[in-house]
């Protein structure tokens, strides 16, 4: 009994501090990969030679990026062409290609998504990755940095990588080529203090004013009173300093790689009969449908490549009038195209590609089934896809309503996939080429007037009252009466 009493006594209970706590949220840690030679690497040239990319700098042509071999001769970015060629007569000058640089950065961002779900391209020539939540997956910051470097080098780009508790500090360090790592926010002042103020990318006038008073390093700025800095050099300088230390929030956009499907099947031998290689196409279509369902997406178009030996691939393309992710429907259209497309050579492999992907939009039916059911509408769209597949993408046109009340201009037709608009008042699809005069005793009115007064802005004013009527033969008419002039009646269209 004594032992039992001791077990339940208050003194035997564990202290409150020993209660397990939820793990803390990992602190944010930023990695910046800066690509100083991106302008040259994007041109797909040998950067071991003396090469420079030229661009317009301050309104005149100048050197934007310089290879390491050119730097050894004294050539530096910002020089004029004549000065650079005087130092290095063998220097090769190439125009900068911003589009190629943007494409290269996008490819690098897609590589970055393999390491972190948070990648930003907001800074020029840089990748910014938030890595605090995923370091344990790679065995620490050093292994993370090494694996990212190897992936960038394999893509043909050489990065300078820095890690810091703030994105601005990581960008500053990487931009200076300082491949260092700062783990704690408290270490930022001491680590960044020796850096030159020129690294802040301030305007030349502000840099000159700071230099005139003997300020050369960041630590010199942090020693000065904040109110004095703001009064003499503006709030922009303080905001830049605060962003380095994490005191000023920085908004960054995240990069999202658009989804795309690509799958291929190799065949054991060259096949010429459709029934022999079509099962491989069916496997690809099932994978394609699973890919879309997992992402709650639909495809607007797909392409099937048939690979041959020493011949160009045969490509068959499908476009859907509305997004689709039904493997059976896709296979039916592909089979029909294959049956009508002669093969130039035996098929050694099949590949299904899909890059035009949109969010899935399920059909919406009326609660009381006043509209066609989802299944019926789906069958109708499948039939239209089949007709379009046989006759061509531009063979089918759909009617829509234009933003104009005048009947002659209220309708249009095109090949887009936009849904057809509706109007409140019923109007016929069959309009006469020109309104025909109508006697007042040849019809009976069935509706009230719909008044249309429009077109005053383009000198084609129209003032009419439109009615629905019925003639002696039982035809349903769309007719109008002019509101000016002789106020005669005219027949403008017929209902089906």
NUMARTOR-888983 format. One line per 3 residues: for each residue y, z, x of N, C-alpha, C. Coordinates in steps of 0.2 Angstrom, whole numbers. Each point is the difference from the previous one (the first is absolute). Example, Ala and Ser with C-alpha at 12.3 -4.5 7.8 and 13.67 -1.06 7.14 Angstrom:
<pts>
-28 39 66 6 0 -4 6 0 4; 5 -4 -2 6 1 4 5 3 -4
</pts>
This chain:
<pts>
-6 0 4 6 0 -4 6 0 4; 0 4 6 6 0 4 1 -7 3; -5 -3 2 1 -7 3 3 -5 -6
-3 1 -6 3 -4 -5 8 1 -1; 1 6 0 7 2 -1 5 -2 5; -3 0 6 4 -3 6 1 -7 0
-5 -4 -3 1 -7 0 5 -2 -5; 1 4 -5 5 -2 -5 7 4 1; 0 3 5 6 4 1 6 -5 2
6 2 -1 6 -5 1 0 -1 8; -2 5 4 1 -1 7 -4 -5 3; -6 -2 -4 -4 -5 3 2 -7 -2
5 -1 -4 2 -7 -2 3 -3 6; 0 -7 0 3 -3 6 8 0 -1; 4 0 5 7 0 -1 2 -7 -3
6 0 -3 2 -6 -3 1 -6 5; 2 2 6 1 -5 5 -6 -4 2; -6 3 -2 -6 -4 2 -2 -5 -5
3 0 -6 -1 -5 -5 1 -7 2; -5 -5 -1 1 -7 3 6 -3 -4; 4 -4 4 5 -4 -2 -1 -7 0
3 -4 -5 -1 -7 0 3 -3 7; -3 -5 2 3 -3 7 7 -3 -1; 4 1 5 7 -2 -1 0 -8 1
5 -2 -3 1 -8 0 2 -2 7; -4 -5 3 2 -2 7 7 -2 1; 3 3 5 7 -2 2 1 -7 1
6 -3 -2 1 -7 1 1 -2 8; -4 -5 2 1 -2 7 0 -8 0; 5 -2 3 2 -7 0 -2 -4 7
-3 -6 -1 -1 -4 6 4 -6 -1; 3 -2 5 4 -6 1 -3 -5 5; -2 -6 -2 -3 -5 5 6 -5 0
3 0 6 6 -5 1 -3 -6 4; 2 -6 -2 -3 -6 4 6 -4 3; 2 2 6 6 -3 3 -1 -7 2
-6 -3 0 0 -7 2 -3 -4 -6; 2 3 -6 -3 -3 -7 3 -7 0; 6 -1 2 4 -7 -1 -4 -5 4
-3 2 6 -3 -5 4 -8 0 -2; -3 5 -2 -7 0 -2 -1 -4 -6; 5 0 -5 0 -3 -6 0 -8 1
2 -2 6 1 -7 1 -7 -3 3; -5 4 1 -6 -2 3 0 -3 6; 4 3 5 0 -3 7 -2 5 5
0 -3 6 -3 4 6 6 5 2; 0 6 -2 5 5 2 0 2 7; -5 -2 4 0 2 7 5 -5 4
3 -5 -3 4 -4 4 7 2 -2; 5 -3 4 7 2 -1 3 -4 -6; 0 4 -6 2 -3 -6 4 5 -4
5 -3 -4 5 4 -4 1 -4 -6; 0 4 -5 2 -2 -7 8 1 -1; 3 -6 -3 7 0 0 1 1 -8
6 3 -1 3 1 -7 7 0 0; 3 0 -6 8 1 0 1 7 0; 4 2 5 2 7 2 7 1 0
3 4 -5 7 0 0 4 -6 -1; -3 -5 -3 3 -6 -2 -1 -6 6; -4 2 5 -2 -5 5 -7 0 2
-3 -5 2 -7 0 3 -1 5 5; -5 3 0 -2 5 5 -7 2 1; -2 3 5 -7 2 0 -2 6 -4
-5 -1 -5 -2 5 -4 -6 4 2; -4 -3 4 -6 3 2 -2 -3 7; -3 4 5 -1 -3 7 -7 3 2
-4 -5 3 -6 2 2 0 5 6; -5 3 2 0 4 6 1 -4 6; -3 -6 1 2 -4 6 7 -2 1
3 -1 -6 7 -1 0 5 6 2; -3 5 -2 4 7 2 0 1 7; -5 -2 3 -1 1 8 5 -4 4
3 -5 -3 5 -4 3 7 2 -2; 1 5 -4 6 3 -2 3 -2 -6; -4 -4 -4 2 -2 -7 -1 5 -5
5 1 -4 -1 6 -5 2 -3 -7; -2 3 -5 2 -2 -7 8 1 -1; 3 -5 -3 7 1 -1 4 -5 4
-3 -3 6 3 -4 4 1 -7 -3; 5 -3 2 1 -7 -2 -5 -5 4; -1 -6 -3 -5 -4 3 2 -2 7
6 -2 1 2 -2 7 -1 5 5; 2 7 -2 -1 5 5 -8 1 1; -4 0 -5 -7 1 1 -3 -5 4
2 -7 -1 -3 -5 4 3 0 7; 5 3 1 3 0 7 -4 5 4; -3 5 -3 -4 5 3 -7 -2 1
-2 -4 -5 -7 -2 0 0 -8 -2; 0 -4 4 0 -7 -1 -6 -3 -4; -6 4 1 -6 -2 -3 -1 3 -7
6 3 -3 -1 3 -6 -1 -5 -6; -5 2 -4 -1 -5 -6 4 4 -6; 4 -4 -3 4 3 -6 -3 -3 -7
-2 4 -4 -3 -2 -7 4 3 -5; 1 -4 -6 4 3 -5 -4 6 -4; 3 5 -2 -4 5 -4 -2 -2 -6
-6 2 -3 -2 -2 -6 -1 6 -5; 5 2 -3 0 6 -4 -6 0 -6; -2 -6 -2 -5 0 -5 -7 2 3
-1 -3 6 -6 2 4 0 7 2; 5 3 1 0 7 2 -1 4 -7; 2 -2 -5 -1 4 -6 -7 -1 -2
-3 -5 1 -7 -1 -2 -5 4 5; 2 0 6 -3 4 5 0 8 -2; 6 2 -2 1 7 -2 -5 2 -6
0 -5 -4 -4 1 -6 -7 1 2; -3 -5 4 -7 1 3 -1 7 3; 5 2 4 -1 6 3 0 6 -5
4 -1 -5 0 6 -5 -6 0 -4; -4 -6 -1 -6 0 -3 -5 4 5; 1 -1 6 -4 4 5 1 7 0
7 2 -1 1 7 -1 -3 3 -6; -1 -3 -5 -3 2 -6 -7 3 1; -3 -3 5 -7 3 2 0 7 3
6 2 2 1 6 3 4 5 -4; 4 -2 -4 4 5 -5 2 -4 -6; 0 4 -6 2 -3 -6 7 -1 -1
4 3 5 7 0 -1 3 -4 6; 2 -6 -1 3 -5 5 6 -3 -2; 5 0 4 7 -2 -2 2 -6 5
3 -5 -2 3 -5 4 8 0 0; 3 5 -2 7 1 -1 4 -1 6; -3 1 6 4 0 6 -2 -7 4
5 -3 3 -2 -6 4 -5 1 5; -4 -5 1 -5 0 5 -4 6 1; -1 4 -6 -4 6 1 -4 1 -6
-6 4 1 -4 3 -5 1 7 0; 1 3 -6 1 7 -1 -6 2 -4; -4 5 2 -6 3 -3 0 7 -1
-1 3 -6 -1 7 -1 -7 2 2; -1 4 5 -7 1 2 -2 7 0; 4 5 -3 -1 7 0 -7 1 -4
-1 -3 -5 -5 1 -5 -7 -3 2; 0 -5 6 -6 -3 1 -2 0 8; 3 5 3 -1 1 7 -8 2 1
-2 4 -4 -7 3 1 -5 -5 -1; 1 -6 -3 -4 -5 -1 -1 -4 6; 4 0 5 0 -3 6 -1 4 6
-1 7 -1 -1 4 6 6 2 3; 6 0 -3 6 2 3 5 -5 2; 6 2 2 6 -5 1 -2 -5 5
-3 3 6 -1 -5 6 -5 -5 -2; -5 1 -3 -5 -5 -2 3 -5 -6; 4 3 -4 3 -4 -5 5 -5 3
4 2 5 4 -4 3 -3 -6 4; -6 2 4 -4 -4 4 -3 -6 -5; -3 2 -5 -3 -5 -5 5 -4 -3
6 2 -2 5 -4 -2 2 -5 5; 1 2 6 2 -4 5 -5 -6 1; -6 2 1 -5 -5 1 0 -5 -6
1 2 -6 0 -5 -6 6 -5 1; 6 3 2 6 -4 1 -1 -5 6; -3 2 5 -1 -4 6 -5 -6 -2
-5 2 -4 -5 -5 -2 3 -6 -5; 6 2 -3 4 -4 -4 5 -4 4; 0 1 6 5 -3 5 7 3 0
1 6 -1 6 3 0 -1 7 4; 5 1 4 0 6 5 5 5 -3; -2 6 -2 5 5 -3 2 5 5
5 4 -2 2 6 3 0 5 -5; -4 5 1 -2 5 -6 3 7 2; 3 3 -5 3 6 0 -2 4 -6
-1 7 1 -1 4 -6 4 6 0; 3 1 -6 5 5 -1 0 3 -7; 3 6 -2 0 3 -7 4 -4 -4
5 -4 2 4 -4 -4 -1 -8 2; 1 -4 -6 0 -7 2 5 -2 4; 6 2 -1 6 -2 5 -1 2 7
-3 6 1 -1 2 7 -6 -5 3; -5 -1 -4 -5 -4 3 2 -7 2; 5 -3 -5 3 -6 1 4 0 6
4 5 1 4 0 6 -4 0 7; -5 4 0 -4 1 6 -4 -7 2; -3 -3 -6 -3 -6 1 4 -6 2
6 0 -3 5 -5 2 2 0 7; 0 6 3 2 1 7 -6 -1 5; -6 -1 -3 -6 -1 4 -3 7 2
2 5 -3 -2 7 2 -6 2 -4; -6 -1 3 -6 1 -4 -2 7 1; 3 4 -4 -1 7 0 -2 3 -7
-2 6 0 -2 3 -7 4 7 0; 3 1 -6 3 6 -2 -3 3 -6; -3 6 1 -4 2 -6 3 4 -5
5 4 2 4 5 -4 7 -2 -1; 3 1 -6 7 -1 -1 4 4 5; -2 6 2 4 4 4 1 -3 7
-4 -4 2 0 -3 7 5 -6 0; 2 -2 -6 4 -7 0 7 1 4; 3 5 0 7 1 3 -1 -1 8
-5 4 2 -1 0 8 -3 -7 2; -4 -3 -4 -3 -6 2 5 -6 0; 4 0 -5 5 -6 -1 6 1 3
2 7 2 6 1 3 2 -4 6; -5 -2 5 2 -4 6 1 -7 -1; -1 -3 -6 0 -7 -2 7 -2 0
2 -6 2 7 -3 0 2 -1 -8; 7 1 -1 2 -1 -6 0 -7 -2; -1 -5 5 0 -7 -2 -6 -2 -4
-5 5 0 -6 -1 -4 1 1 -7; 5 2 -2 2 2 -7 2 -7 -4; 1 -5 4 2 -7 -3 7 1 -4
4 4 3 7 0 -3 4 -6 2; 6 -1 -4 4 -5 2 3 1 6; 2 -6 3 3 1 7 6 4 1
5 0 -6 6 4 1 -2 7 0; -5 2 -4 -1 8 0 -4 2 6; -4 -5 3 -3 2 7 5 0 5
5 -4 0 6 0 5 4 7 -1; 1 2 -6 4 6 -1 -4 6 3; -6 0 -2 -4 6 2 -1 0 8
-1 -6 3 0 0 7 7 2 4; 5 -1 -4 7 1 3 1 8 1; -4 4 -4 1 7 0 -6 3 3
-4 -4 4 -6 2 4 -6 2 -3; -1 -3 -6 -6 1 -4 -5 -5 2; -6 1 3 -4 -5 2 -7 1 -3
-2 6 -2 -7 2 -2 1 3 -7; -6 0 -3 0 3 -7 1 8 0; -2 3 6 1 7 0 8 1 0
4 -4 3 7 1 0 3 0 -7; -3 -4 -4 2 -1 -7 -2 7 -4; -6 2 1 -2 6 -4 4 6 2
3 0 6 4 6 2 7 0 -3; 2 -5 -3 7 -1 -3 -1 3 -7; 6 3 -3 0 2 -7 -1 -6 -4
-3 1 -6 -2 -5 -5 6 -3 -3; 5 5 -2 6 -2 -4 4 -4 5; 0 1 6 5 -4 5 -3 -7 1
-7 0 0 -3 -7 1 1 -4 -7; -1 3 -5 1 -4 -7 8 -2 0; 4 4 2 7 -1 -1 2 -6 5
-2 0 6 2 -5 5 -5 -6 0; -6 0 -2 -4 -6 0 -4 -2 -6; 2 4 -5 -3 -2 -7 -6 4 -1
-2 0 -7 -7 3 -2 -6 -4 2; 1 -7 1 -6 -4 2 -3 3 7; 4 2 4 -3 3 7 -4 6 -2
3 5 -4 -4 6 -2 -6 -2 -4; 0 -4 -4 -6 -2 -4 -6 -3 5; 2 -4 5 -4 -3 5 -4 6 4
4 5 2 -2 5 3 -5 5 -4; 2 1 -6 -4 4 -5 -7 -4 -1; 0 -6 -1 -6 -4 -1 -5 1 5
3 1 7 -5 1 5 -3 6 0; 3 5 -3 -3 7 0 -3 2 -7; 0 -5 -4 -3 1 -7 4 4 -5
7 0 2 4 4 -5 3 -5 -5; 0 -6 1 2 -5 -4 -5 -5 -3; -2 1 -6 -6 -4 -3 1 -8 1
-5 -3 2 0 -7 1 -4 -4 -4; 2 -4 -4 -4 -4 -5 -3 -6 3; -6 -1 0 -4 -6 3 -4 -3 -6
-1 -6 1 -4 -4 -5 -7 -1 3; -5 1 -4 -7 -1 2 -2 -7 0; -4 -2 4 -3 -7 0 -7 0 -3
-1 -5 -5 -6 0 -3 -2 -7 1; -6 -1 2 -4 -6 1 -2 -3 -6; 2 -6 -2 -3 -3 -7 -7 -1 1
-4 2 -5 -7 -1 0 -2 -8 0; -5 -1 3 -3 -7 1 -8 1 1; -3 -5 -4 -7 0 1 -3 -6 4
-4 1 4 -3 -5 4 -7 2 2; -5 -4 -2 -7 1 2 -4 -6 1; -5 0 4 -3 -6 2 -8 1 1
-4 -5 -2 -7 1 1 -2 -6 4; -4 1 5 -3 -5 4 -7 -2 -3; -1 -7 0 -7 -2 -3 -5 -2 6
-6 1 -1 -5 -1 6 0 -7 2; 1 -5 -4 -1 -7 2 6 -3 -5; 1 -7 2 5 -4 -3 -3 -2 -7
3 2 -6 -2 -1 -6 4 -5 -4; -3 -5 -4 4 -5 -3 0 1 -8; -5 3 -2 -1 1 -8 4 6 -2
4 0 -6 4 5 -2 -5 6 -2; -5 -1 -3 -5 6 -2 -2 4 6; 0 -3 6 -3 3 6 6 5 3
6 -2 0 5 4 3 4 4 -5; 0 -2 -6 4 4 -5 -2 7 -1; -6 2 1 -1 8 0 4 4 5
2 -3 6 4 3 5 7 0 -3; 2 -5 -4 7 0 -3 0 6 -5; -5 1 -4 -1 5 -5 1 7 3
-3 1 6 1 6 3 7 2 2; 3 -5 3 7 0 1 5 2 -6; -2 -3 -5 4 1 -6 -1 7 -3
-6 3 1 -1 7 -3 4 4 5; 0 -1 6 4 4 5 7 0 -2; 2 -6 -1 7 -1 -2 2 4 -6
-4 -1 -5 1 4 -6 1 8 1; -5 2 4 0 7 2 6 2 3; 2 -4 5 6 1 4 7 1 -5
0 -4 -5 6 0 -5 -1 6 -4; -6 1 -3 0 6 -4 1 7 4; -2 0 6 2 6 4 7 2 0
4 -6 0 7 1 1 4 -1 -6; -4 -1 -6 4 -1 -6 4 -6 0; -2 -5 3 4 -6 1 -4 -6 -3
4 -6 0 -3 -6 -3 2 -6 5; -3 -5 0 1 -6 4 4 -5 -4; 5 -3 3 3 -6 -3 -3 -7 3
-3 1 6 -3 -7 2 -6 3 5; -5 -5 1 -5 1 6 -1 -6 3; -3 0 6 -2 -6 4 -7 1 3
-4 -5 -1 -6 0 3 -1 -6 5; -1 3 6 -1 -5 6 -8 -1 1; -2 -6 1 -6 -2 2 0 -3 7
-4 4 5 1 -2 7 -6 -4 2; 2 -5 4 -5 -5 2 -1 0 8; -4 -4 2 -1 -1 7 4 -5 3
5 2 4 4 -5 4 4 -4 -5; 2 2 -6 4 -3 -5 5 5 -3; 6 -2 -2 4 5 -3 -3 3 -6
2 6 -2 -3 3 -6 3 -3 -6; -4 0 -5 2 -2 -7 2 5 -4; 6 0 -2 3 5 -4 1 -2 -8
-2 5 -4 1 -1 -7 4 6 -2; 6 -2 -4 4 5 -2 0 1 -8; 1 6 -2 0 2 -7 6 4 -2
4 -2 -5 5 4 -2 -1 2 -8; 2 6 -1 -2 3 -7 7 0 -3; 0 -2 -7 6 1 -4 3 7 -1
-5 4 0 1 7 0 -4 4 5; 2 5 3 -4 4 5 -7 1 -3; -5 -1 5 -7 1 -2 -4 4 6
-5 3 -2 -4 4 4 -7 0 -2; -2 -5 -4 -7 -1 -3 -4 -5 5; -5 3 3 -4 -4 4 -3 -6 -3
-3 1 -6 -3 -5 -4 4 -6 -2; 6 2 -2 5 -6 -1 2 -3 6; 1 3 5 2 -3 7 -6 -5 2
-6 3 0 -6 -4 2 0 -7 -5; 1 1 -6 -1 -6 -5 5 -5 2; 6 2 2 5 -5 2 -1 -3 7
-3 4 4 -2 -2 7 -6 -5 0; -5 1 -4 -5 -4 -1 2 -7 -3; 4 0 -5 3 -6 -3 3 -4 6
4 3 4 4 -4 5 -5 -2 5; -5 4 2 -5 -2 5 -4 -6 -3; -2 0 -6 -4 -6 -3 4 -6 0
7 0 0 4 -6 0 3 -2 7; -2 4 5 3 -1 7 -6 -2 5; 0 -6 2 -6 -2 5 1 4 6
-5 2 3 0 3 7 0 -5 6; 4 1 5 0 -5 5 -5 1 5; -3 6 0 -5 2 5 -4 6 -3
-6 2 3 -3 6 -2 4 6 1; -1 5 -4 4 6 0 -4 6 4; 4 2 5 -3 5 5 3 7 -2
5 1 -4 3 6 -2 5 0 -5; 0 5 -4 5 0 -6 5 6 1; 6 -1 -2 5 5 1 5 0 -6
1 6 -3 4 1 -6 6 4 2; 6 -3 -1 7 3 2 4 1 -6; 4 6 0 4 1 -6 6 4 3
6 -2 0 6 3 2 5 1 -5; 0 -4 -6 4 1 -5 -2 5 -5; 2 6 1 -3 6 -4 6 3 -3
-1 2 -7 5 4 -4 -4 6 -3; 4 5 -2 -2 5 -4 -4 -2 -6; -5 3 -2 -4 -2 -6 4 2 -6
0 -4 -5 4 1 -6 -5 -1 -6; -3 5 -3 -5 -1 -5 3 -2 -7; -3 -4 -4 2 -3 -6 2 6 -5
5 -1 -4 2 5 -5 -1 -3 -7; -4 3 -4 -2 -2 -6 4 4 -5; 1 -3 -6 3 4 -6 -5 5 -2
3 6 -2 -4 6 -3 -4 -2 -6; 3 -5 -4 -3 -2 -6 -3 -7 0; -1 -2 6 -4 -7 1 4 -5 -3
7 0 -1 3 -6 -2 1 -6 4; -2 2 7 1 -5 5 -7 -2 2; -1 -5 4 -7 -2 3 -3 6 4
-6 1 -1 -3 5 4 0 -1 8; -1 5 4 0 -1 7 -5 -5 2; -6 0 -3 -6 -4 2 2 -7 -2
3 -1 -6 2 -7 -2 5 -3 5; 5 4 1 5 -2 5 -2 -2 7; -5 4 2 -3 -1 7 -4 -7 0
-3 -1 -6 -4 -6 0 5 -6 0; 5 1 -4 5 -6 0 3 -1 7; 2 5 3 3 -1 7 -5 -3 5
-7 2 -1 -5 -3 4 -1 -8 -1; 1 -1 -7 0 -8 -1 6 -3 2; 5 3 0 6 -3 3 0 -1 8
-3 5 3 -2 -1 7 -4 -5 2; -5 -1 -5 -5 -6 2 3 -6 -1; 4 -1 -5 4 -6 -1 5 -2 5
3 5 3 5 -1 5 -4 -1 7; -6 3 0 -4 -2 6 -2 -7 0; -2 -3 -5 -2 -7 -1 6 -5 1
6 2 -3 5 -5 -1 5 1 6; 0 6 3 6 1 5 4 6 -2; 4 3 5 4 5 -2 6 -1 -4
2 -6 1 6 -2 -4 -1 -4 -7; -7 0 -1 -1 -4 -6 1 4 -7; 0 6 0 1 5 -5 7 2 0
4 0 -6 7 3 0 0 5 -6; 4 5 1 1 4 -6 7 0 -2; 1 2 -7 7 0 -2 2 7 0
7 0 1 3 7 1 7 -1 -4; 4 6 0 6 0 -4 6 1 5; 4 -5 0 6 1 5 5 4 -3
5 3 4 5 4 -2 6 -4 -3; -1 -3 -6 5 -4 -3 -2 -1 -8; 4 1 -4 -1 0 -7 0 -7 -3
3 -5 3 -1 -7 -2 -7 -2 0; -2 -3 -5 -7 -2 -1 -2 -5 6; 4 -5 1 -1 -5 5 -1 3 7
2 6 1 0 3 7 -4 6 0; -3 2 -6 -3 7 0 -7 0 3; -3 -6 1 -7 0 2 0 -3 7
-5 1 4 -1 -3 6 -8 0 1; -2 -4 5 -7 1 1 -1 -1 8; -5 3 3 -1 0 7 -7 2 1
-2 1 7 -7 2 2 0 7 2; 5 4 -1 0 7 3 -5 4 -5; -1 6 3 -5 4 -4 3 5 -4
7 0 -1 3 5 -4 -2 -1 -7; 0 6 -3 -2 0 -7 5 -3 -4; -2 -3 -6 5 -3 -4 4 5 -4
6 -2 -1 5 5 -3 0 -1 -8; 2 4 -3 0 0 -8 7 1 -2; 2 -3 -6 6 1 -3 -1 3 -7
5 3 -3 -1 4 -6 0 -5 -6; 4 -6 0 -1 -5 -5 -5 -5 1; -4 -2 -5 -5 -5 1 3 -7 1
-2 -3 5 2 -7 2 -6 -5 1; 1 -6 -2 -6 -5 1 0 -2 8; -6 -2 2 -1 -3 6 2 -7 0
0 -3 -6 1 -8 0 7 -1 -2; 4 -1 4 7 -2 -1 1 -8 0; 4 -3 -5 1 -7 1 5 -1 5
-1 -7 3 4 -2 6 8 1 -2; 1 -2 -7 7 1 -2 0 2 -7; 4 5 -3 0 2 -7 1 -6 -4
-4 0 -6 0 -6 -5 4 3 -6; 4 -4 -3 3 2 -6 -5 1 -6; 2 5 -4 -5 2 -6 4 1 -6
-2 -3 -5 3 1 -7 -1 7 -2; 5 3 -4 0 7 -2 -6 1 -6; -2 -5 -3 -5 0 -6 -7 -1 3
-1 -1 6 -7 -2 2 -4 6 3; 3 6 0 -4 6 3 2 6 -4; -4 5 1 2 7 -3 0 5 6
5 4 0 1 5 5 -4 6 -1; -3 2 6 -5 6 0 2 6 3; 6 0 4 3 5 4 7 1 -1
3 5 3 7 1 0 2 -3 6; 7 -1 1 3 -4 5 -1 4 7; -1 -4 5 1 3 7 5 -4 4
6 4 0 6 -4 3 0 0 8; 1 -6 2 1 -1 8 7 -3 1; 3 4 4 7 -2 3 0 1 7
-1 -5 4 -1 0 7 3 -6 4; 0 0 6 2 -6 4 7 -1 2; 4 5 -2 7 -1 1 2 -1 7
-4 3 4 2 1 8 -1 -7 3; -5 -4 -2 -1 -7 3 2 -6 -4; 5 1 -4 2 -5 -4 -5 -4 -5
-5 4 -1 -5 -3 -5 -1 6 -5; 5 1 -4 0 5 -5 -4 -2 -6; -4 5 -3 -4 -1 -5 1 6 -5
1 -2 -7 1 5 -5 -4 -3 -6; -6 4 -1 -4 -3 -6 -3 7 -3; -3 -2 -6 -4 5 -4 -7 -3 0
-5 3 2 -7 -2 0 -4 3 -5; -4 -4 -4 -4 2 -5 -8 -2 1; -4 3 -3 -7 -2 -1 -1 -3 -7
-2 -6 -1 -1 -3 -6 -6 -4 -1; -1 -2 -6 -7 -4 -2 2 -6 -4; -3 -6 2 2 -6 -3 -5 -1 -6
0 -6 -3 -4 -1 -6 -7 -1 2; -1 -2 7 -7 -1 2 -3 6 2; 3 6 0 -3 6 2 1 2 8
4 -5 3 1 2 7 5 5 1; -1 4 5 5 6 2 5 -3 5; 6 1 -2 6 -3 4 4 5 3
3 -2 5 6 4 3 6 -5 0; 5 3 -4 5 -4 -1 7 4 1; 5 -4 0 7 4 1 5 -4 -4
6 4 0 6 -3 -3 6 2 4; 3 -5 2 6 0 4 5 5 -3; 4 4 4 5 5 -3 7 -3 0
0 -6 3 7 -4 1 -2 -7 -3; 6 -4 -1 -1 -7 -2 -2 0 -7; -5 -5 -1 -2 -2 -7 -6 5 -3
-2 5 4 -5 5 -2 -6 -4 -3; -3 -5 4 -6 -3 -3 -6 3 3; -6 -1 -3 -6 3 2 -4 -5 5
-3 3 4 -4 -4 5 -7 4 2; -5 -4 1 -6 2 2 -1 0 7; -2 6 3 0 1 7 -7 1 3
-5 2 -4 -6 1 2 -5 1 -5; -7 0 2 -5 1 -5 -5 6 2; -2 4 -4 -5 5 1 -7 -3 0
-5 3 4 -6 -3 0 -4 2 -7
</pts>
